[in-house]
Amino acid sequence: MNDMKSVAIIGAGITGLTAAFYLKRQGVPVTVYEAGGRVGGVIQTLRQDGFLAEFGPNTILETSPKIAQLVRDAGLESRKLATDPSADARYVVRYGRPIEMPGKPLGFFTTPLFTARAKLAVLREPFIKPRRDGVEESIAQFVVRRFNRELLDHAIDALVAGIYAGDPHKLSLPHAFPKLKALEDNYGSMIKGQIFGARDRKKSGEVAKDRAAKFSFDEGLQVLPDTLAAPLGASLKLNTPATKLTPTGNGWRVTFSEGRVPRVPNSEPQDGDSRSSSLRYMEAEHSAVIYCGTAYQLAELEIEGGAGSPLPASAGVADTAAHLRARATTAFSEISYPPVASVVLGFRREDVAHSCQGFGMLIPKIEGFKILGTIFSSALFPNRAPAGYLNLTSYVGGARYPELASLPPEKLVELVLADLRVLLGVTGQPVFVHTAFWPRAIPQYNVGYGQYRELLTDIESKSPGLFFAGHYRDGVSLGDSIVSGVNIAERVGKTF
């Protein structure tokens, strides 16, 4: 082992880069291993023909003071852009058209989005007895139990599509929406929790996602990972996938490959495409390893035991490393990552009837459209489109229609255009087109997801110096991933 203690970080997405940034600030040397040819993971931005296209997410939710602190520490405050205050409106599609969601609680009772029966269900909710039997519910079961089916079909389904691109009948309430579960557990009611829990939320500094400020940067979200990666220099190793972790007497040995043939981000290997013809395997020793990749890549990562292993050798945990490796390989490969396609279209302002002044629209499945939702990107931030044009970002696929995400780009554009013509009154052809395909987009925290989190904790407890962080463990939003990176850096830093 080298005299200098070092930390290996596997994955140069936002979690890994945040962890590396803060560990370096603590004086801890790091090496970041990234299998792909670029940093940022799902964060990727394109500036072309006066339009700015985000391949994946469009904003960061400032749900924690740690997120604002990272922006300050990275020296990016001057480049940070808050969303336009006039673009606060959010729309949900009902009756085949986007209807603005009420901005204030009392507005719920006058909105045409919901029937009198749904409004009565909200008034009745504080008197519904909380569930205390410990049974894990899906978000759909929870909403129907505490409200009614209409709110599930016409509101929560759309919300779930916007956050997870997921299925509310499969997503776990305590794992996918832990704060909703906490409201019932702590206050006996969602409505009571919103009212009486305000003081506790203020003390913690945490902000609910639906009320959190949203922001980006002058040249898109890619500014953040590029800025965090810049100081890493040679300690950032692109096109260098880690393939095996081996415990040593005082740390971990990372086996990795170099010389990998880079491929276009988000593309699938083509027939006859050999990715390993020029691979060269090498090893490096570190005092700790932080895994910040994806769950399905973790399933492929070999974690060995053997002589000198720091894993416990007491009776009952014999061959712990091999046992955990076998469980991890089978378990983490089961986590669903449905495919999602992003379609960015630019239009002349006069070719779109809707004002598109707002955050965007979400679309419940029951409405029968193919897109999951659309973000009004040019309304959120300046310079997302030339003057007199609109920039609209739509998403296709997810758990709702996974087969649609992999359509050829021209078919995706046709599909999105067909829906936008009905929903927003689009009459012309797009003057700008950009599509991106994510074969495995967002981990689904489905019912039973606790077994994966428990397994991660179990592996960590039996593997000193091995840590896990990222969207498969700590929340799927960019804000969650940033906080995960900050927290893991604090944990690991305390060991040095």
VENFENTA-V864183 format. One record per residue. N is the residue number from 1. RES is the residue in one letter. PHI is phi in radians with two decimals (NA if undefined). OMEGA is omega in whole degrees, -180 to 180 (999 if undefined). Layout:
n->N res->RES phi->PHI omega->OMEGA
n->N res->RES phi->PHI omega->OMEGA
//
This chain:
n->1 res->M phi->NA omega->177
n->2 res->N phi->-1.14 omega->177
n->3 res->D phi->-1.12 omega->180
n->4 res->M phi->-1.33 omega->176
n->5 res->K phi->-1.24 omega->-179
n->6 res->S phi->-2.45 omega->180
n->7 res->V phi->-2.12 omega->173
n->8 res->A phi->-1.57 omega->176
n->9 res->I phi->-2.01 omega->-178
n->10 res->I phi->-1.74 omega->-179
n->11 res->G phi->1.95 omega->-180
n->12 res->A phi->-1.91 omega->167
n->13 res->G phi->-1.36 omega->-174
n->14 res->I phi->-1.16 omega->178
n->15 res->T phi->-1.17 omega->-179
n->16 res->G phi->-1.10 omega->180
n->17 res->L phi->-1.18 omega->177
n->18 res->T phi->-1.12 omega->178
n->19 res->A phi->-1.08 omega->179
n->20 res->A phi->-1.09 omega->-179
n->21 res->F phi->-1.03 omega->-176
n->22 res->Y phi->-1.36 omega->175
n->23 res->L phi->-1.14 omega->178
n->24 res->K phi->-1.09 omega->178
n->25 res->R phi->-1.14 omega->177
n->26 res->Q phi->-1.52 omega->180
n->27 res->G phi->1.49 omega->-180
n->28 res->V phi->-1.65 omega->178
n->29 res->P phi->-1.20 omega->-178
n->30 res->V phi->-2.32 omega->168
n->31 res->T phi->-2.28 omega->-178
n->32 res->V phi->-1.86 omega->179
n->33 res->Y phi->-1.78 omega->-179
n->34 res->E phi->-2.15 omega->-177
n->35 res->A phi->-1.20 omega->-178
n->36 res->G phi->-1.55 omega->-176
n->37 res->G phi->-1.68 omega->-178
n->38 res->R phi->-2.62 omega->177
n->39 res->V phi->-1.76 omega->173
n->40 res->G phi->1.91 omega->180
n->41 res->G phi->1.03 omega->-178
n->42 res->V phi->-1.28 omega->177
n->43 res->I phi->-1.42 omega->179
n->44 res->Q phi->-2.75 omega->-173
n->45 res->T phi->-2.20 omega->177
n->46 res->L phi->-2.21 omega->173
n->47 res->R phi->-1.91 omega->-176
n->48 res->Q phi->-2.73 omega->175
n->49 res->D phi->0.94 omega->179
n->50 res->G phi->1.47 omega->178
n->51 res->F phi->-1.78 omega->174
n->52 res->L phi->-2.07 omega->-178
n->53 res->A phi->-1.96 omega->172
n->54 res->E phi->-1.69 omega->-178
n->55 res->F phi->-1.21 omega->-177
n->56 res->G phi->-2.18 omega->180
n->57 res->P phi->-1.16 omega->-178
n->58 res->N phi->-1.88 omega->-176
n->59 res->T phi->-2.45 omega->170
n->60 res->I phi->-1.98 omega->176
n->61 res->L phi->-1.55 omega->-178
n->62 res->E phi->-1.52 omega->-176
n->63 res->T phi->-1.48 omega->-177
n->64 res->S phi->-2.45 omega->176
n->65 res->P phi->-1.08 omega->179
n->66 res->K phi->-1.17 omega->180
n->67 res->I phi->-1.25 omega->177
n->68 res->A phi->-1.10 omega->-180
n->69 res->Q phi->-1.16 omega->178
n->70 res->L phi->-1.08 omega->179
n->71 res->V phi->-1.04 omega->178
n->72 res->R phi->-1.15 omega->-177
n->73 res->D phi->-1.12 omega->179
n->74 res->A phi->-1.44 omega->179
n->75 res->G phi->1.28 omega->-174
n->76 res->L phi->-1.92 omega->-178
n->77 res->E phi->-1.03 omega->-178
n->78 res->S phi->-1.22 omega->-179
n->79 res->R phi->-1.80 omega->-179
n->80 res->K phi->-1.31 omega->179
n->81 res->L phi->-2.12 omega->172
n->82 res->A phi->-1.40 omega->178
n->83 res->T phi->-1.16 omega->180
n->84 res->D phi->-1.08 omega->-179
n->85 res->P phi->-1.00 omega->180
n->86 res->S phi->-1.35 omega->-179
n->87 res->A phi->-1.87 omega->-176
n->88 res->D phi->-1.48 omega->-175
n->89 res->A phi->-1.14 omega->175
n->90 res->R phi->-2.12 omega->-177
n->91 res->Y phi->-2.08 omega->171
n->92 res->V phi->-2.16 omega->-177
n->93 res->V phi->-1.40 omega->171
n->94 res->R phi->-2.61 omega->-176
n->95 res->Y phi->1.02 omega->176
n->96 res->G phi->1.32 omega->180
n->97 res->R phi->-2.55 omega->178
n->98 res->P phi->-1.31 omega->178
n->99 res->I phi->-2.07 omega->-177
n->100 res->E phi->-1.18 omega->176
n->101 res->M phi->-1.26 omega->178
n->102 res->P phi->-1.13 omega->-179
n->103 res->G phi->-1.48 omega->-179
n->104 res->K phi->-2.21 omega->-177
n->105 res->P phi->-0.94 omega->-178
n->106 res->L phi->-1.17 omega->179
n->107 res->G phi->-1.12 omega->179
n->108 res->F phi->-1.04 omega->-174
n->109 res->F phi->-1.47 omega->176
n->110 res->T phi->-2.03 omega->-178
n->111 res->T phi->-1.19 omega->174
n->112 res->P phi->-1.38 omega->-179
n->113 res->L phi->-1.11 omega->-172
n->114 res->F phi->-2.23 omega->179
n->115 res->T phi->-1.40 omega->178
n->116 res->A phi->-1.05 omega->-180
n->117 res->R phi->-1.14 omega->178
n->118 res->A phi->-1.16 omega->180
n->119 res->K phi->-1.16 omega->176
n->120 res->L phi->-1.13 omega->180
n->121 res->A phi->-1.10 omega->178
n->122 res->V phi->-1.20 omega->178
n->123 res->L phi->-1.13 omega->-178
n->124 res->R phi->-1.42 omega->-172
n->125 res->E phi->-0.96 omega->-179
n->126 res->P phi->-1.05 omega->-177
n->127 res->F phi->-1.75 omega->177
n->128 res->I phi->-1.36 omega->-178
n->129 res->K phi->-1.13 omega->179
n->130 res->P phi->-1.20 omega->179
n->131 res->R phi->-1.50 omega->-176
n->132 res->R phi->-2.22 omega->-175
n->133 res->D phi->-1.55 omega->177
n->134 res->G phi->1.40 omega->179
n->135 res->V phi->-1.30 omega->179
n->136 res->E phi->-1.37 omega->-179
n->137 res->E phi->-1.79 omega->166
n->138 res->S phi->-1.38 omega->178
n->139 res->I phi->-1.10 omega->178
n->140 res->A phi->-1.14 omega->179
n->141 res->Q phi->-1.06 omega->-180
n->142 res->F phi->-1.11 omega->-177
n->143 res->V phi->-1.16 omega->179
n->144 res->V phi->-1.13 omega->-180
n->145 res->R phi->-1.14 omega->-174
n->146 res->R phi->-1.62 omega->-179
n->147 res->F phi->-2.22 omega->175
n->148 res->N phi->-2.85 omega->-175
n->149 res->R phi->-1.17 omega->-178
n->150 res->E phi->-1.07 omega->180
n->151 res->L phi->-1.17 omega->175
n->152 res->L phi->-1.15 omega->-173
n->153 res->D phi->-1.23 omega->-172
n->154 res->H phi->-1.89 omega->179
n->155 res->A phi->-2.33 omega->-174
n->156 res->I phi->-1.15 omega->177
n->157 res->D phi->-1.01 omega->179
n->158 res->A phi->-1.18 omega->179
n->159 res->L phi->-1.09 omega->-180
n->160 res->V phi->-1.09 omega->178
n->161 res->A phi->-1.13 omega->-179
n->162 res->G phi->-1.27 omega->-177
n->163 res->I phi->-1.59 omega->-173
n->164 res->Y phi->-1.88 omega->-165
n->165 res->A phi->0.91 omega->-170
n->166 res->G phi->-2.01 omega->-177
n->167 res->D phi->-1.96 omega->-178
n->168 res->P phi->-1.11 omega->178
n->169 res->H phi->-1.35 omega->180
n->170 res->K phi->-1.91 omega->-175
n->171 res->L phi->-1.18 omega->-178
n->172 res->S phi->-1.38 omega->176
n->173 res->L phi->-1.06 omega->-176
n->174 res->P phi->-1.20 omega->-177
n->175 res->H phi->-1.73 omega->-179
n->176 res->A phi->-1.50 omega->-179
n->177 res->F phi->-2.36 omega->-174
n->178 res->P phi->-1.08 omega->-178
n->179 res->K phi->-1.24 omega->175
n->180 res->L phi->-1.16 omega->177
n->181 res->K phi->-1.08 omega->-179
n->182 res->A phi->-1.16 omega->179
n->183 res->L phi->-1.08 omega->178
n->184 res->E phi->-1.20 omega->-179
n->185 res->D phi->-1.11 omega->-172
n->186 res->N phi->-1.54 omega->-174
n->187 res->Y phi->-2.14 omega->179
n->188 res->G phi->1.41 omega->-175
n->189 res->S phi->-2.86 omega->175
n->190 res->M phi->-1.15 omega->-177
n->191 res->I phi->-1.14 omega->178
n->192 res->K phi->-1.07 omega->-179
n->193 res->G phi->-1.12 omega->178
n->194 res->Q phi->-1.11 omega->-177
n->195 res->I phi->-1.37 omega->-172
n->196 res->F phi->-1.51 omega->-179
n->197 res->G phi->-1.59 omega->-177
n->198 res->A phi->-1.05 omega->-178
n->199 res->R phi->-1.12 omega->180
n->200 res->D phi->-1.12 omega->180
n->201 res->R phi->-1.15 omega->179
n->202 res->K phi->-1.14 omega->179
n->203 res->K phi->-1.11 omega->-176
n->204 res->S phi->-1.32 omega->-176
n->205 res->G phi->1.40 omega->179
n->206 res->E phi->-1.41 omega->-179
n->207 res->V phi->-2.19 omega->178
n->208 res->A phi->-1.08 omega->-176
n->209 res->K phi->-1.04 omega->-177
n->210 res->D phi->-1.30 omega->179
n->211 res->R phi->-2.03 omega->-176
n->212 res->A phi->-1.25 omega->175
n->213 res->A phi->-1.16 omega->179
n->214 res->K phi->-1.94 omega->180
n->215 res->F phi->-2.63 omega->173
n->216 res->S phi->-2.54 omega->180
n->217 res->F phi->-2.33 omega->-174
n->218 res->D phi->-0.98 omega->178
n->219 res->E phi->-2.01 omega->174
n->220 res->G phi->1.57 omega->-175
n->221 res->L phi->-1.16 omega->-179
n->222 res->Q phi->-1.03 omega->178
n->223 res->V phi->-0.99 omega->-176
n->224 res->L phi->-1.18 omega->179
n->225 res->P phi->-1.09 omega->179
n->226 res->D phi->-1.10 omega->-180
n->227 res->T phi->-1.19 omega->180
n->228 res->L phi->-1.19 omega->-177
n->229 res->A phi->-1.38 omega->-172
n->230 res->A phi->-0.95 omega->-178
n->231 res->P phi->-1.28 omega->-176
n->232 res->L phi->-1.27 omega->178
n->233 res->G phi->0.98 omega->-176
n->234 res->A phi->-1.22 omega->179
n->235 res->S phi->-1.35 omega->172
n->236 res->L phi->-1.69 omega->-176
n->237 res->K phi->-1.99 omega->178
n->238 res->L phi->-1.45 omega->-177
n->239 res->N phi->0.89 omega->-176
n->240 res->T phi->-2.36 omega->-180
n->241 res->P phi->-1.28 omega->172
n->242 res->A phi->-1.40 omega->-175
n->243 res->T phi->-2.00 omega->-176
n->244 res->K phi->-2.66 omega->174
n->245 res->L phi->-2.07 omega->-180
n->246 res->T phi->-2.20 omega->178
n->247 res->P phi->-1.22 omega->176
n->248 res->T phi->-2.03 omega->-179
n->249 res->G phi->-1.13 omega->-176
n->250 res->N phi->-2.42 omega->179
n->251 res->G phi->2.93 omega->-177
n->252 res->W phi->-2.41 omega->174
n->253 res->R phi->-1.77 omega->179
n->254 res->V phi->-1.81 omega->173
n->255 res->T phi->-1.68 omega->-177
n->256 res->F phi->-2.46 omega->180
n->257 res->S phi->-2.03 omega->176
n->258 res->E phi->-2.17 omega->179
n->259 res->G phi->1.45 omega->179
n->260 res->R phi->-1.14 omega->178
n->261 res->V phi->-1.26 omega->-179
n->262 res->P phi->-1.19 omega->177
n->263 res->R phi->-2.20 omega->179
n->264 res->V phi->-1.14 omega->180
n->265 res->P phi->-0.95 omega->174
n->266 res->N phi->1.28 omega->180
n->267 res->S phi->-1.57 omega->176
n->268 res->E phi->-1.63 omega->177
n->269 res->P phi->-1.00 omega->180
n->270 res->Q phi->-1.58 omega->179
n->271 res->D phi->-1.00 omega->178
n->272 res->G phi->1.35 omega->-177
n->273 res->D phi->-1.56 omega->180
n->274 res->S phi->-1.58 omega->-178
n->275 res->R phi->-1.69 omega->-173
n->276 res->S phi->-2.07 omega->-174
n->277 res->S phi->-1.13 omega->-177
n->278 res->S phi->-2.08 omega->-178
n->279 res->L phi->-1.20 omega->176
n->280 res->R phi->-2.29 omega->-175
n->281 res->Y phi->-1.58 omega->-179
n->282 res->M phi->-2.40 omega->-179
n->283 res->E phi->-2.32 omega->174
n->284 res->A phi->-2.56 omega->-178
n->285 res->E phi->-1.85 omega->-178
n->286 res->H phi->-2.40 omega->178
n->287 res->S phi->-1.45 omega->179
n->288 res->A phi->-2.69 omega->177
n->289 res->V phi->-2.30 omega->172
n->290 res->I phi->-2.00 omega->178
n->291 res->Y phi->-1.61 omega->-178
n->292 res->C phi->-2.16 omega->180
n->293 res->G phi->-1.56 omega->179
n->294 res->T phi->-1.81 omega->179
n->295 res->A phi->-1.14 omega->-178
n->296 res->Y phi->-1.24 omega->174
n->297 res->Q phi->-1.29 omega->176
n->298 res->L phi->-1.11 omega->178
n->299 res->A phi->-1.10 omega->-179
n->300 res->E phi->-1.60 omega->-177
n->301 res->L phi->-1.43 omega->-179
n->302 res->E phi->-1.43 omega->178
n->303 res->I phi->-2.02 omega->-173
n->304 res->E phi->-1.71 omega->169
n->305 res->G phi->-1.98 omega->175
n->306 res->G phi->2.14 omega->-177
n->307 res->A phi->-1.04 omega->179
n->308 res->G phi->1.39 omega->-178
n->309 res->S phi->-1.13 omega->176
n->310 res->P phi->-1.38 omega->-179
n->311 res->L phi->-1.22 omega->-178
n->312 res->P phi->-1.00 omega->-179
n->313 res->A phi->-2.02 omega->-179
n->314 res->S phi->-1.26 omega->179
n->315 res->A phi->-1.03 omega->-180
n->316 res->G phi->1.70 omega->177
n->317 res->V phi->-2.20 omega->178
n->318 res->A phi->-1.08 omega->-179
n->319 res->D phi->0.94 omega->-177
n->320 res->T phi->-1.02 omega->-176
n->321 res->A phi->-1.07 omega->-179
n->322 res->A phi->-1.12 omega->-180
n->323 res->H phi->-1.11 omega->-180
n->324 res->L phi->-1.15 omega->179
n->325 res->R phi->-1.06 omega->-180
n->326 res->A phi->-1.12 omega->179
n->327 res->R phi->-1.12 omega->-177
n->328 res->A phi->-1.12 omega->-177
n->329 res->T phi->-1.06 omega->-179
n->330 res->T phi->-1.39 omega->-173
n->331 res->A phi->-1.29 omega->-173
n->332 res->F phi->-1.22 omega->177
n->333 res->S phi->-1.26 omega->-179
n->334 res->E phi->-1.46 omega->-178
n->335 res->I phi->-1.18 omega->-176
n->336 res->S phi->-1.37 omega->173
n->337 res->Y phi->-2.22 omega->-178
n->338 res->P phi->-1.15 omega->-180
n->339 res->P phi->-1.34 omega->177
n->340 res->V phi->-2.43 omega->173
n->341 res->A phi->-1.98 omega->175
n->342 res->S phi->-1.86 omega->-179
n->343 res->V phi->-2.20 omega->180
n->344 res->V phi->-1.80 omega->-178
n->345 res->L phi->-2.18 omega->176
n->346 res->G phi->-1.86 omega->-178
n->347 res->F phi->-2.27 omega->167
n->348 res->R phi->-1.17 omega->-177
n->349 res->R phi->-0.95 omega->-177
n->350 res->E phi->-1.27 omega->-180
n->351 res->D phi->-1.64 omega->179
n->352 res->V phi->-2.23 omega->-176
n->353 res->A phi->-1.25 omega->-178
n->354 res->H phi->-1.19 omega->180
n->355 res->S phi->-1.16 omega->-177
n->356 res->C phi->0.93 omega->175
n->357 res->Q phi->-1.73 omega->-178
n->358 res->G phi->2.86 omega->180
n->359 res->F phi->-1.28 omega->-179
n->360 res->G phi->2.69 omega->-179
n->361 res->M phi->-2.28 omega->174
n->362 res->L phi->-1.93 omega->-172
n->363 res->I phi->-2.23 omega->175
n->364 res->P phi->-1.15 omega->180
n->365 res->K phi->-1.05 omega->-175
n->366 res->I phi->-1.08 omega->-180
n->367 res->E phi->-1.34 omega->172
n->368 res->G phi->1.50 omega->177
n->369 res->F phi->-1.55 omega->-176
n->370 res->K phi->-1.61 omega->180
n->371 res->I phi->-1.40 omega->179
n->372 res->L phi->-1.39 omega->-179
n->373 res->G phi->3.00 omega->-178
n->374 res->T phi->-2.41 omega->175
n->375 res->I phi->-1.71 omega->177
n->376 res->F phi->-1.48 omega->-169
n->377 res->S phi->-1.03 omega->-177
n->378 res->S phi->-1.28 omega->176
n->379 res->A phi->-1.46 omega->-175
n->380 res->L phi->-1.34 omega->-173
n->381 res->F phi->-2.37 omega->176
n->382 res->P phi->-1.26 omega->173
n->383 res->N phi->1.10 omega->173
n->384 res->R phi->-1.57 omega->178
n->385 res->A phi->-2.71 omega->176
n->386 res->P phi->-1.09 omega->178
n->387 res->A phi->-0.99 omega->180
n->388 res->G phi->1.50 omega->-179
n->389 res->Y phi->-2.26 omega->176
n->390 res->L phi->-2.03 omega->177
n->391 res->N phi->-2.11 omega->-177
n->392 res->L phi->-2.09 omega->-178
n->393 res->T phi->-1.95 omega->-178
n->394 res->S phi->-2.00 omega->-178
n->395 res->Y phi->-2.16 omega->-175
n->396 res->V phi->-2.31 omega->173
n->397 res->G phi->1.90 omega->-177
n->398 res->G phi->1.22 omega->179
n->399 res->A phi->-1.21 omega->-178
n->400 res->R phi->-1.25 omega->-179
n->401 res->Y phi->-2.35 omega->-175
n->402 res->P phi->-1.05 omega->-176
n->403 res->E phi->-1.22 omega->-178
n->404 res->L phi->-1.39 omega->-175
n->405 res->A phi->-1.09 omega->-176
n->406 res->S phi->-1.61 omega->176
n->407 res->L phi->-1.06 omega->175
n->408 res->P phi->-1.02 omega->-177
n->409 res->P phi->-0.90 omega->-178
n->410 res->E phi->-1.14 omega->178
n->411 res->K phi->-1.25 omega->176
n->412 res->L phi->-1.05 omega->-179
n->413 res->V phi->-1.10 omega->178
n->414 res->E phi->-1.06 omega->-178
n->415 res->L phi->-1.10 omega->-179
n->416 res->V phi->-1.15 omega->180
n->417 res->L phi->-1.04 omega->-179
n->418 res->A phi->-1.04 omega->179
n->419 res->D phi->-1.25 omega->-178
n->420 res->L phi->-1.18 omega->178
n->421 res->R phi->-1.11 omega->179
n->422 res->V phi->-1.34 omega->-171
n->423 res->L phi->-1.39 omega->-175
n->424 res->L phi->-2.01 omega->180
n->425 res->G phi->1.23 omega->177
n->426 res->V phi->-1.26 omega->-180
n->427 res->T phi->-2.01 omega->-177
n->428 res->G phi->-1.64 omega->175
n->429 res->Q phi->-1.59 omega->178
n->430 res->P phi->-1.17 omega->177
n->431 res->V phi->-1.71 omega->177
n->432 res->F phi->-2.48 omega->-179
n->433 res->V phi->-2.41 omega->173
n->434 res->H phi->-2.57 omega->177
n->435 res->T phi->-2.16 omega->175
n->436 res->A phi->-2.43 omega->-177
n->437 res->F phi->-2.11 omega->176
n->438 res->W phi->-1.95 omega->-178
n->439 res->P phi->-1.03 omega->177
n->440 res->R phi->-2.34 omega->-167
n->441 res->A phi->-1.69 omega->-170
n->442 res->I phi->-2.26 omega->177
n->443 res->P phi->-1.14 omega->-178
n->444 res->Q phi->-1.69 omega->177
n->445 res->Y phi->-1.45 omega->-176
n->446 res->N phi->-1.37 omega->179
n->447 res->V phi->-0.94 omega->-176
n->448 res->G phi->1.68 omega->-176
n->449 res->Y phi->-1.11 omega->180
n->450 res->G phi->-1.01 omega->-180
n->451 res->Q phi->-1.09 omega->-179
n->452 res->Y phi->-1.28 omega->178
n->453 res->R phi->-1.14 omega->177
n->454 res->E phi->-1.13 omega->179
n->455 res->L phi->-1.14 omega->177
n->456 res->L phi->-1.06 omega->179
n->457 res->T phi->-1.12 omega->179
n->458 res->D phi->-1.12 omega->179
n->459 res->I phi->-1.10 omega->179
n->460 res->E phi->-1.03 omega->-176
n->461 res->S phi->-1.16 omega->-179
n->462 res->K phi->-1.75 omega->-177
n->463 res->S phi->-2.33 omega->-179
n->464 res->P phi->-0.93 omega->179
n->465 res->G phi->1.60 omega->177
n->466 res->L phi->-1.96 omega->-175
n->467 res->F phi->-2.29 omega->180
n->468 res->F phi->-2.24 omega->179
n->469 res->A phi->-2.68 omega->175
n->470 res->G phi->2.30 omega->-171
n->471 res->H phi->-1.22 omega->179
n->472 res->Y phi->-1.43 omega->-177
n->473 res->R phi->-2.18 omega->-166
n->474 res->D phi->-2.05 omega->-180
n->475 res->G phi->2.00 omega->-169
n->476 res->V phi->-1.65 omega->-179
n->477 res->S phi->-1.33 omega->177
n->478 res->L phi->-1.08 omega->178
n->479 res->G phi->-1.06 omega->177
n->480 res->D phi->-1.03 omega->-178
n->481 res->S phi->-1.19 omega->176
n->482 res->I phi->-1.13 omega->180
n->483 res->V phi->-1.07 omega->177
n->484 res->S phi->-1.05 omega->179
n->485 res->G phi->-1.16 omega->178
n->486 res->V phi->-1.10 omega->-176
n->487 res->N phi->-1.16 omega->-179
n->488 res->I phi->-1.22 omega->176
n->489 res->A phi->-1.14 omega->177
n->490 res->E phi->-1.12 omega->179
n->491 res->R phi->-1.09 omega->-177
n->492 res->V phi->-1.21 omega->-179
n->493 res->G phi->-1.04 omega->-180
n->494 res->K phi->-1.22 omega->180
n->495 res->T phi->-1.49 omega->-178
n->496 res->F phi->-1.78 omega->999
//
